[in-house]
Amino acid sequence: MSPAAKKVLVVDDSDTVRRMMDFVLRPVGVEVIEASSGFAALDLLKNNPVDMAIIDLNMPGMDGIELIRSIRAAAERKDLPILMLTTESREGDMKLAYDAGANMYLIKPSPPPVIRFKVLSLLGLEDPTAPKA
Amino acid sequence: MDRETALRELSQGGSSERQVAARELGRWNDTQVLTALVDALAGDRDYQVRESVADTLEEIGDSRAVRLMLPLLKSDDPRTRNMARGALGRIGAAAPELLFEASKDADPRMRIFVANIMGGTGDHEMAPRLIEMSRDADENVRDAAVVALGVLGAPEAVGALSRFLKGNHSWLQFSALDALSKIGSSEAAAAVLAALPGAGPDMLPAFVDALGRMGAPECLEPLVRLLAGAPELRPTAVRLFLGPLLEPLRDCRDPAIVKSVLDAIAQEILGGKLGEAKAARGVHTLGLLGGPENGPAILKALESADPTMRREAVIAAGRLKLRGAVPLLQMMEKGADATLALEIRRSLEGIGK
């Protein structure tokens, strides 16, 4: 499937980060759907199928770990690729994320090309902007 | 409910009882009550209870609560530190001196949280300290401070933010552009415009987006000039021309700029790249400001599957007196509902048919 058919849900209470993800992923044809909180994300997921989620760890209300657990609790979303993108670099937080069901954990500020590459690899796609060997 | 019962219910009651107890405890604000509330904020597993606690703490609005909650930001439990962050975001302004003190904590994670909280207070007294934090040794702290200055909309931060527009740090550059676009002052627009010539090709769309979101009339001409040399920016620019820059476009007195923008809009309509709402607005704008040279885009829009776009195209064809649209309009008239048929008739009469 081409990148243009993929939808990625970005969950972060910072609209700057959500806009940054759109900036990073739109050029490769990925459509970014935004949610400013865990609750908004769960609401959105009820009626809007997405191909993957990028989730911040630290958010007021429902934190990212709790959100991942809630997402994985639904049978139809148990295989949804989830990338946790956060400033938290401690091993304890990484373990919590992976135990909750995250597929990948990236620490900010990861360079945009790295984020793009990781997202596309989780979507099972090649990165058209990556230099060819 | 008396104080002792409320304290007991907060720790031992069912969910509803704990929520009620949390709200009842707002009638007292001694240290024991505050400590119980903060403990519940950190430890209660029920989100509704924690929200009730946060509501009560916000109403108490006491610096003692701020002092009790700040250490929770360092908790190993994400739930605890984020509930504390949420609550501090609501009452942190009650104790700015405590926030300033915490903003110097040795742990950069704490400094990040505090920068977020300071931005969320809406208090411009936080701006000078945030400007200092934008020079922190830790780049995530710098980024948090930059974002917070944008959230505050602090015009005094323009100089500090402008420093990040150069260089190769994409996150900080992006955050600074975003912050400046939120500040939106003419100085902010001037800072972004001044840095535009030095922007790397990867960051150009972000610059264009930031300028456009400021909606400042002085951004129109530089964007048009930029577009002439970088046509790949057209989709981003057209979204802005049809969004925050639409009003400046309508007020623009330079026919060359208006023509360039309309040509860009027409190209995007012809390319079928705009979403339905933006495309309809684009057609409407062409009808208001354009000329016969925009005919091809209007003709394409007449054949759109979207009824709103077709209607706008019908009106635009009439305004621009597009004779080339006549056969299509006459064909559309046969199958149109009464409202659309009326618009088509008016357009045909305007064209002289």
Interface residues (C-beta under 8 A of the other chain):
Chain A: S14 D15 T16 R19 M20 F23 P27 L57 N58 M59 P60 G61 M62 D63 G64 I65 E66 T87 E88 G92 D93 L96 K108 P109 P111 P112
Chain B: Y47 D76 P78 R79 R81 N82 M83 R85 G86 G89 R109 I112 F113 E139 N140 D143 V147 G150 H169 S170 W171 L172 F174 S175 D178 A179 D202 P205 A206 D209
